[in-house]
Amino acid sequence: MTGGGRRSARSRTKPSTDVNEDDDAFNKAKPISKLRRVKTKDHGTALRILNADLKIILGFGIIAALIIFFLVHHLISTAEEARRPRVVTPFPAPRIMDLPQFQGEHKESLYWGTYRPHVYFGIRARTPLSLVAGLMWLGVKDGRYFIRHICQDSDDLSTYGWTSHNGRDFGHQVLVDQDMTLATSFLKYKEDDSGYGGDWAVRINVQNQGWNDEMQKNVHLFFYLAEEDGNALSLGGDTLDIHENSLLASGLRTGIGEWQLHLKSKADLEVHYSGLRTPHIHNLSDLVQENLASQLIRFNRLQLPDIYQSSSNILVFQISGRIPLETDIVFVSGAGENSRVEERISNLAGVSLTNQLNKKQREFDVKFESCFQLADKLDSNSIHVGKAAIANMLGGIGYFYGQSKISIPKNSNVKSHDDFLLYWPAELYTAVPSRPFFPRGFLWDEGFHQLLIWRWDLHISLDIVGHWLDLINIDGWIPREQILGAEALSKVPAEFVLQHSSNGNPPTLFLVLRDLVNGIKKNKFTASESNDIISFLQQAFVRLEAWFQWFNTTQLGKDVGSYYWHGRDNLTIRELNPKTLSSGLDDYPRASHPTEDERHLDLRCWMLLAADCMNSVAELIWKENKPEKDYSSTSNLLSDFDTLNQMHFDHASGAYFDFGNHTEKVRLSWKENMIGNNYVNRELVREVLERPELKLVPHVGYVSLFPFMTRIIPSESWILEKQLDLISNRSILWTNYGLRSLAKTSSMYMKRNTEHDAPYWRGPIWMNMNYMILSSLRHYSLENGPYRDKARAIYEELRDNLIRNVVQNYHQTGFLWEQYDQKQGKGKGARVFTGWTSLVLLIMAEAYNEM
């Protein structure tokens, strides 16, 4: 039908006008001054036309205003970005954690977890402001009560740690406090009616052998909930009688909906509570202790006051009873109407919970054997330690959110009211080295952690590595120690808080990435897993390039193919040998006088690992269009055997060394300083007895073996035999418990570095380095060459020594340790060091990294 036909049809039902549809459209485009001249016999029609015109004009005005607003906002943001110091500017690329593989079911399945490694038992969600749960109890020692909450050595627990944990929805932990044994079990379960992340349950079982003391016949547990966002929690009732009503608390959160917390037990329990309002939870132990002390003084009662402060965002429930005692605590999400709350609670308590925990335990045992295949290799005592190693690694994974404090870069124009800058707000999902001592992320530790974790759960491993790489800044730098949030900050001495952007840390994440690339090449993964790894590497590649480039520029030495760790103090008067914290090897002896002339052997080998891995990744993901950077040339340069020998090999000793401005004639001497008129202060100060000169730094130890660890040495070379001799010589590195970190022949062997710094990497045995050395011994024992049999014999004996000593220590002390004494094999340093010491499990399984 033509336009005239439409006009004719309209005229039959509406009064005729001088303005048709086409005219109307034409007039709507006219200025408003011209609209007033529209002629019509129908004033209603004219008004409708005018209103329509005004709406369109207003619409255009709003759109224009919005455009202007967004343009101004963009300009302001751009200006702010331009003013923001580079050191705290995020890398300009899509985040790895935005990949589809980390969304949906994967993300929800990891929402709740035991992600608070610094407390004996804690639960939170992987979200910046979470609903947080945790457990405290009153321990008894020498007739006095003590609050147990934060993992700390001073509590003197006989043992504690996870005996089983799958990293996702199940864990079982045993804690022995004097004569009392607590077992905590965690189970997560998702039903159709559940809110986001599902439901979870905690079982607490308490046993005791100390029947002679009345104090030890009772137990006082404290289970708490805290809202980090400050929202108020609702109490189940003014008086809590769990046999009448199991509801302890309830609330509402975006995503998970309404939630409830219930307490179920057949035991005769007494329950009291305290509602608190505070913006911080890291001092919760003190608040509970103050509450109890007040009640004890006023009423001679060891119980919380049953008081709810207005808008309390923390609820603490005291659960008291006679030992033995068992109780279940159930959290249900999506607890609105018609959500079968009672049925779901019943499924997560009592016999039903027992059955599910037993089923999860069996699944853990089956998966453990499938992953590591130890049944035919080792005895039950060793397998028990192997299970503790993986369980504590997975149970120690934490989630953190906050801003790192970065020191203001030297020679910069950055102005700040403080002596630091704040990194952008960031989240980190990571394993930790030690729950009581180092319950936070450490960059070089994490690469070793992932050698274990990827073999257990590939997607958890990719998730963790992705979080770390998303922390890279615009220059390609990653802060080596992640202190995110008030809880993490509360555990760190002030002098270690600031991160320095000039300092690196061994890029050990390339260890796991290399494993994954090799795994794809050898068809170790399913098609789906391989696709996830490749998509991960494609998204991560630009960040890895930036990270590599940061090392390859900021840590470059004066000579081609040389590198040195920045951050050593060349002005110190109190250190026997200035520490190299950025290397991860802290007090391992380097050149006595730090200068830009240094050549650090270990960093050169780490750069070979990085270049080799980058080349392999590039070949895998860019088969047709390779990146502009040719990593193979860097890899070839750093793996050149002749160049390595010219720069670092000492023919007289047959060992590889650092190079730098060095003298052996340095010592610490007591010096007396008069303070005021009557006080003399004595301190150890550094004394240099001869002028240093540029030369190789003659200390045999872990650093000397880096060319061996990175397998640069040809299998037929006489230099390989020299390395095997250094390893197996009892007067140098060999002990019956593992390889010591520094040779007995070194002038720095077991020497204190300052008055207060005991030797750290100057003799004791470390598992991560022993693992890498074993890996290369295994490699050379399988390579054709004149020394394969010698390598095999050393490999077998060293492996046996390491396993035997760690297993023996664990059963004697209840812990894995940070390091082991080179004289007697006893655990030293931090106990509950379930980070890279857990590599003993890979040694048991003979699962090594490949080049």
Secondary structure, DSSP 8 states (H G I E B T S, - for coil): --HHHHHHHHHHHS---S--HHHHHHHHTS-HHHHTT---S-HHHHHHHHHHHHHHHHHHHHHHHHHHHHHHHHHHHHHHHHHS-GGGSB-SS--GGGSGGGSHHHHHHTSEE---TTBSSEEEESSSS-EEEEEEEEEEETTEEEEE-B--GGG--SEEEEEEE-SSSEEEEEEEETTEEEEEEEEEE--TT--TT-EEEEEEEEEE--TT-GGGGEEEEEEEEEETT----EES-SS--TTT--EEEEEEETTTEEEEEEEE-SS--EEEEEEE--S--TTHHHHHHHHHHHHHHHHS--S---EE-TT-SEEEEEEEEESSEEEEEEEEES-STTS-HHHHHHHTSHHHHHHHHHHHHHHHHHHHHHHH--TTTS-HHHHHHHHHHHHHHHHT-EEEEE--EEE--TT-----SSSEEE---EEEEE--SBTTTB-SEEHHHHHHHHHHHHHH-HHHHHHHHHHHHTT-BTTS---SEE--SHHHHTTS-GGGT-B-TT-----THHHHHHHHHHHHHTT-S-HHHHHHHHHHHHHHHHHHHHHHHHHHHHTB-SSTT-B--S---TT-SS-SS---GGGT-TTS---SB--TT-B-HHHHHHHHHHHHHHHHHHHHH-SSS--SS-HHHHHHHHT-HHHHHHHHEETTTTEE-EEEEE-S-EEEEEEEEEETTTEEEEEEEEEE-S--EEEEE---BGGGGHHHHTT-S-TT-HHHHHHHHHHH-TTTT--TTS-BSB-TTSTTTT--SSSS---SSSS-B-HHHHHHHHHHHHHHHHSSSTTHHHHHHHHHHHHHHHHHHHHHHHHHHSS-EEEE-TTT--EEEEES--SGGGGHHHHHHT-----
